[in-house]
Amino acid sequence: MAFHLLNTELAHSASSPEVISGTSSSAFISPKVLSELGLTIPTSNSFKIGSSLQIGKSTTANQNFTLAVPDSPNGTIKLARGNSGATTADILSVDSSNNVSFSAGISAIINSATINSATINSSTINGGAITLATAQNATGTNVDFTGIPNWVKRIAVMFNGVSTNGNNALEVKLGTSSGLESTGYVGTVGGLLPTSSNAQSMGTTGFDTYSNAAAALNIGQMVITTVGSNVWIASYNISNFGATYLINVGNGNKTLSGTLDRVRITTTSGTDTFDAGSINIMYEG
């Protein structure tokens, strides 16, 4: 049995025990009528209804809401959009342990909250979340990280003792769901040596380091941040330990054709093979 609450307030009227009367703001319902409706008003001035309560009187069902419990109560309750008995979409539910669950596709906006204790079993937090991917051993001619979420605003590519079998510089490429992009990179790179320093234009095929040498270990990170409109800025500081000691520094930008979802770490030749170390990325919104 459902009770429809149409912008009224219920009140017990002892002077009119057999009728329903009221105004646009309140209704006076006699105990007899309440009984026939299956409602009761105990001395605590609360009232009891059956299994569902519809709030709203719009002729458009999805502009109304229904609060419902199962016909066989089990300590749970559900809020849904639509008319009682014919809801169109669940919004949230509360189980018998007081856990609140939002239905799939429902977004909750919390402007301010204090959380004393929480366990998050599975979530996607768009903005502020820092995610560390799984580190990969540096092998083969490239190391790829795919499936980067579309809300990501910053990515750090971390090199941990990475070396190759050739002398070509390291290179980081960006890509979209359509694939990696190997043109349109612009920037400047430099090499800082103990007694000198040099700078040159970055190659256009990716974010390049200044120099590399076979078996030399590369340690450091490249931070890639978006300024919006699929434009990404890279800034990096990567030390190269080999026969000489070199610090690779650089800055560059790249405008992608779509939303970034992948990163590839390779070399400027594309044929040198990684032979030591590991690479990982960390990203945030």
C-alpha positions in Angstrom: 0.0 0.0 0.0 1.4 3.5 -0.9 0.7 6.9 0.6 1.0 10.0 -1.6 2.2 13.1 0.2 1.2 16.1 -1.9 2.9 19.1 -0.3 0.7 18.8 2.9 1.3 18.5 6.6 -0.6 15.8 8.5 -2.2 16.8 11.8 -4.6 15.0 14.2 -8.0 16.8 14.4 -10.0 15.7 17.4 -12.8 18.1 16.5 -13.5 16.4 13.1 -13.1 12.7 13.9 -14.8 11.4 10.7 -13.5 13.6 7.8 -10.6 14.9 5.9 -10.4 18.7 5.6 -7.6 21.2 5.1 -6.0 24.0 3.1 -3.2 24.2 0.6 -0.7 24.0 3.5 -2.2 21.5 5.9 -4.6 18.6 6.0 -6.6 17.3 9.0 -7.3 13.6 8.8 -9.5 11.8 11.3 -8.3 8.7 13.1 -11.0 6.7 11.3 -9.8 7.8 7.8 -6.2 7.1 8.8 -7.2 3.6 9.9 -8.9 3.0 6.5 -5.8 4.2 4.8 -3.7 1.9 6.9 -2.1 4.8 8.8 -1.8 5.4 12.5 -0.7 8.4 14.5 0.6 7.3 17.9 0.9 9.6 20.9 4.4 10.5 19.8 2.8 12.6 16.9 4.5 10.5 14.2 2.7 8.6 11.6 3.2 5.2 10.1 2.7 4.2 6.4 2.8 1.0 4.5 5.8 0.1 2.3 6.3 3.2 0.2 5.8 7.0 0.3 5.6 9.1 -2.9 6.7 12.7 -2.6 5.5 15.0 -5.4 2.4 15.3 -7.5 3.9 16.0 -10.9 2.2 14.4 -13.9 5.8 13.7 -15.1 6.8 10.6 -13.2 10.6 11.3 -13.0 9.9 14.6 -11.3 8.5 12.7 -8.3 10.4 10.6 -5.7 9.5 7.5 -3.8 10.8 6.3 -0.4 10.2 2.6 0.0 11.0 -0.5 2.1 10.4 -4.1 1.1 6.9 -5.6 1.6 8.6 -7.9 4.0 10.8 -5.4 6.0 14.4 -6.4 6.4 15.9 -3.2 7.8 16.6 -1.7 4.4 15.2 1.4 2.6 15.5 2.8 -0.9 15.0 6.3 -2.4 14.0 6.2 -6.1 12.9 8.6 -8.8 9.3 8.1 -10.0 5.9 7.3 -8.7 5.2 4.8 -6.0 5.0 1.3 -7.5 6.4 2.4 -10.8 9.8 4.0 -10.1 12.0 4.8 -13.0 15.5 4.9 -11.4 17.0 4.0 -8.1 19.0 6.7 -6.4 20.3 5.3 -3.1 19.7 2.6 -0.6 20.5 2.0 3.0 21.1 -1.6 4.2 20.5 -3.2 7.6 24.0 -2.2 8.7 23.4 1.5 7.9 25.7 1.4 4.8 24.6 3.9 2.2 25.0 2.9 -1.5 24.5 5.0 -4.6 23.2 3.4 -7.7 25.5 3.1 -10.7 25.7 6.3 -12.7 24.8 8.5 -9.7 27.2 11.2 -8.7 27.4 12.6 -5.2 28.6 16.2 -4.7 29.9 16.9 -1.2 30.9 20.6 -0.7 32.2 20.1 2.8 32.7 17.0 4.9 34.5 15.6 7.9 35.3 11.9 7.7 36.4 10.4 10.9 36.9 6.9 9.6 36.3 5.3 6.2 37.0 2.2 4.1 36.9 2.7 0.3 36.6 -0.6 -1.4 36.4 0.7 -4.9 36.2 4.2 -6.2 37.1 6.7 -8.9 37.9 10.1 -7.4 38.0 12.7 -10.1 40.5 15.3 -8.9 43.0 15.0 -6.2 43.6 11.3 -6.4 47.2 10.2 -6.8 47.6 6.8 -8.5 50.8 4.8 -8.7 50.8 2.4 -11.7 52.7 -0.9 -11.6 56.4 -0.5 -12.3 57.7 -2.3 -15.4 61.1 -3.7 -15.9 62.9 -1.8 -18.7 63.2 -4.4 -21.5 62.6 -4.4 -25.2 62.6 -1.2 -27.4 59.8 0.5 -25.5 57.8 0.5 -22.3 54.1 1.5 -22.6 51.6 2.6 -20.0 48.0 2.7 -21.3 44.5 3.1 -19.9 45.3 6.5 -18.2 41.9 8.0 -17.1 40.5 11.0 -19.0 40.4 13.2 -15.9 44.2 13.1 -15.3 45.9 16.5 -15.2 49.5 15.5 -14.4 51.7 12.5 -15.0 55.2 11.8 -13.6 57.4 9.3 -15.5 60.0 7.9 -13.2 63.3 6.3 -14.3 65.0 4.0 -11.8 68.5 3.0 -13.0 67.4 2.7 -16.6 70.0 1.9 -19.3 70.0 0.8 -23.0 72.4 -0.9 -25.3 72.9 2.1 -27.5 73.8 5.8 -27.3 70.5 7.3 -28.5 68.7 9.6 -26.1 65.7 8.6 -24.1 62.3 9.7 -25.5 58.8 9.9 -24.1 55.8 9.9 -26.4 52.2 10.8 -25.6 49.1 9.2 -27.2 45.3 9.0 -27.4 42.9 6.2 -28.0 43.8 6.6 -31.7 47.5 5.7 -31.0 50.8 7.3 -30.1 51.7 10.7 -31.7 55.2 11.2 -33.1 55.1 14.7 -34.4 54.6 18.2 -33.0 56.8 18.1 -29.9 58.6 21.4 -29.3 61.2 22.4 -26.7 64.7 22.8 -25.5 67.0 20.2 -23.8 70.3 20.7 -22.1 73.2 18.7 -20.7 75.0 19.8 -17.5 78.5 18.4 -17.2 81.0 18.9 -14.4 83.0 21.5 -16.4 80.5 22.6 -19.1 76.9 22.7 -20.2 75.2 22.6 -23.6 71.7 23.1 -24.9 69.9 22.3 -28.1 66.4 22.1 -29.6 64.3 19.1 -28.7 63.4 16.6 -31.4 59.9 16.8 -32.8 59.1 13.1 -32.4 58.8 13.1 -28.5 60.1 14.6 -25.3 63.8 13.8 -25.6 66.7 13.9 -23.2 69.9 15.6 -24.2 72.2 12.6 -24.2 72.6 9.0 -23.3 75.3 6.3 -23.5 75.2 2.6 -23.6 75.1 1.0 -20.2 74.8 4.4 -18.4 72.2 4.5 -15.7 69.4 7.1 -16.0 67.8 8.2 -12.7 65.2 10.9 -12.4 61.7 11.9 -13.5 59.8 13.7 -16.2 56.6 15.6 -15.1 54.0 16.2 -17.8 51.1 18.6 -17.0 48.2 19.8 -19.0 47.3 23.4 -19.4 43.9 22.4 -20.9 42.7 21.8 -24.5 44.9 18.7 -24.8 48.0 20.8 -24.5 50.7 19.1 -22.4 53.9 20.6 -20.9 56.9 18.4 -20.0 59.7 19.4 -17.5 62.4 16.9 -16.5 65.6 16.4 -14.6 67.3 13.0 -15.3 70.8 12.1 -14.2 72.9 9.9 -16.5 75.7 7.9 -14.7 78.3 6.4 -17.1 81.8 7.1 -18.2 80.9 10.8 -17.6 78.4 12.3 -15.2 75.6 14.2 -17.0 72.3 15.8 -15.9 69.6 16.0 -18.6 67.2 18.9 -18.2 64.5 20.1 -20.5 61.1 21.6 -21.1 58.7 21.1 -24.0 55.1 21.1 -25.1 52.8 19.0 -27.2 49.2 19.5 -28.4 47.5 16.1 -28.7 44.7 15.4 -31.2 42.4 14.1 -28.4 42.4 13.1 -24.8 45.6 11.6 -23.5 45.4 7.9 -22.4 48.8 6.5 -22.9 52.6 7.1 -22.6 55.5 5.3 -24.2 59.1 5.4 -23.1 61.6 4.6 -25.9 64.7 6.0 -27.5 65.1 8.5 -30.3 66.1 5.7 -32.7 63.3 3.4 -31.6 65.7 0.5 -32.0 68.0 0.6 -28.9 67.0 -2.0 -26.4 66.5 -1.4 -22.6 68.8 -3.7 -20.6 68.4 -2.6 -17.0 66.3 -0.7 -14.5 62.6 -0.1 -14.1 60.1 2.6 -15.2 56.8 3.6 -13.6 54.3 6.4 -13.8 52.2 8.2 -11.2 49.2 10.3 -12.2 46.7 12.6 -10.6 43.6 14.8 -11.4 
